[in-house]
Amino acid sequence: MDGVSTVTADTKTLSTYIEDRIDEFSRSQRDVARYIVDHLDEAAFLTAEELARRAGTSSSTVVRFSQALGFEGYPELQTSAIEEYRATVGAGSDTSGRMLFSFDHSEFEASLGTDHANIEETARKLSQQQIDDAVAALSAASQVVIVGTDQMAFFASYFRHTLSLLDIRAEIVTSTAGPSLQRLGRLDDETLLVTLSAGRSHPLLARAMKLAGHRQASTLAIADATLSEALKEADMSLYYSSNSPSFLRSNTALLALVHALAHGVYSRDEAAHRDRIRAYKLK
């Protein structure tokens, strides 16, 4: 297995090996690469067909990606993924020695356990500087425009709600329909553009980022893929983990991140927000 021997020879994990070669792959292969890097615990136990479905591509692409890495096929890549996952779990078990998430759990326990792990992983991968910069940008912006399509539309709306409680003017863009695009047209150098994405970014996010660049608006990307194009283009970026044993991505960490950002803004000047928040709690 050339791929496995190459990874071992370079003393690199599979994830590191993929990240180092990400620019060599086709767009669909990069989708597979990003999913494996960000959801290693799933990739280690998914069939090629299941991995393809979750990465939004075909099983033949998964096989070609495995071969592009130097493996004979997907089973050999999966073996390498399992080895890295086991090493990671061994280093990150809780104080009682039990794995936080075990594939021997019931479906209910697996779902809750993964959500717990998602929040921990999100916290580990975010630096205090990233959070401080995002909170400062939210606090200073004259207006915030939040872009989120499909399932992210709900979180865009909820994020707007939390900011409105802090008297921050916020608008959402959830589609390419006229009214939404008109909101993008109001971007200026005092605006903070926030994009929310899960998996492959919607073309609208790239369009919004490009417009923000022309209008000199600040940008913050929140995404569940560390290799996301949105994260690369933004002035600031925040990663959240969306691992899930289910057919749906988990949004638990995203919701926790939205709450944490709002609390960060509130904490910068509690006196200014206290009466407004007290009135809201009494409703």
Secondary structure, 3 states (H helix, E strand, C coil): CHHHHHHHHCCCCHHHHHHHCHHHCCHHHHHHHHHHHHCHHHHCCCCHHHHHHHHCCCHHHHHHHHHHCCCCCHHHHHHHHHHHHHHHHHHHCCCCCCCCCCCCCCHHHHHHHHHHHHHHHHHHHCCHHHHHHHHHHHHHCCEEEEECCCCHHHHHHHHHHHHHHCCCCEEEECCCCHHHHHHHCCCCCCEEEEEEECCCCCHHHHHHHHHHHHHCCEEEEEECCCCCHHHHHCCEEEECCCCCCCCCCCCHHHHHHHHHHHHHHHHHCHHHHHHHHHHHHCC
